[in-house]
């Protein structure tokens, strides 16, 4: 793989030279125990560094010979991976060592397959599509349009019409090279530095710093507008491949295509290309989830209902909580109600994922809140199996860093997980959830349900 030499590596942790010379952790792997086929469920890879700390995709920026292994399960699968370049954005302003152009590369694509690589920024805007790099892979460079944008998501999916090989891993890696000294990031940093020093001095001396604060805000707004302009220009350039000369793709056309996609209708190659350029990751998630609900999920649920002797299909509503339990409302026959709940419990995870992906209010939640909800669903599902439904997340408390409310041996596994990555993750998630509830003074999870209305023709979301 291309990249900087070992001596040029930038390491997150100490001792730096030891970690580099021993060549630790060159390979991390997609966590295949959890779904990462929606943008909001961007995957946390498996693996730990040589000091026992969890790795994420960001760590690979420091390892020119390192990579992530992932694989697609079927043609409809998509893998999302988040990473941060905050260190390089901040330190690059003052250190040539960190003033880097960063490229993401997808390679080791299984023979006979054609996979795509798409890059999204922290707001879900598409800011790059992988192009053939001449080595059998695809690469995309992280844009340097703004000092403030530091969070990105890489998406791997099969190109339309391409087969997938679920037995073989693809690789994701990073390459870095020295950036131009006069790039936009440096320009913005230099402009901000003129006022940042004065701001710190005035605040330290208790003086009014309104002028400096206003100047810094104006600089951020100026470069924010520049970032938006660059995104628009990129999209126009990409769209030239699909649009006749002079034709403009507008918001109305985008909404028409997303609606068509959400209805499960087949898009042309041109339409798929344009949606991939102009629609955000959240919009694509929502349309994909809607189509999946209307076709695959609904059809299988109705098939199982008929197999169980429920015919014709009655009209009712179903509510699914964070714990994954489906509760049916509007059915008077207790036996039919029980059958329906048994069937729907088998789809509760898919129905919850679909609901959250379609739900506009979910998409505007903070990253922390999305993480809390995602983690809670995983923990609730585990507790249901491990305790036979006797313990829920709401029964668990945390006192002085110790998780309480679990009987042995779960108590030991959660509080003393050792090197067991599964329980290390569960423990970290529980602590994060309970800390969020403590700080916010309430539960994000309380009352959160996915609600659906069901009749003989369709299953649709309620309250979205």
Secondary structure, DSSP 4 states (H G I P E B T S, - for coil): -----GGG---SSSSHHHHHHTT---EEE--TTS---SGGG-B--B-B-TTSPBP-GGGGGG-TT-EEEE---STT-EEEEEEE-HHHHHHTTT-GGG-EEEEEEEE-PPTTB-EEEEEEETTS-EEEE-EE-SSSSEEEEPP-S-SS--EEEEEEEEPTT-B--TTS-EEEEEEEEEPPTT-HHHHHHHHHHHHHHHHHHHHHHT---HHHHHHHHHHHHHHHHHHHHHHHHHHHHHHTTTS-TT----HHHHHHHHHHHHTTPPPPHHHHHHHHHHS-HHHHHHHHHHHHIIIIIHHHHHHHHHHTT--SPPPEEEEEETT--EEEES---HHHHHHHHHHHHTTHHHHHHHHHHH-HHHHTS-HHHHHHHHHHHHHHHHHHHHHTTS--GGG-EEETTEEES--TTHHHHHH--TT-HHHHHHHHHHHHHHHHHHHHTS-SSTT-EEEEEE-SS-EEES--
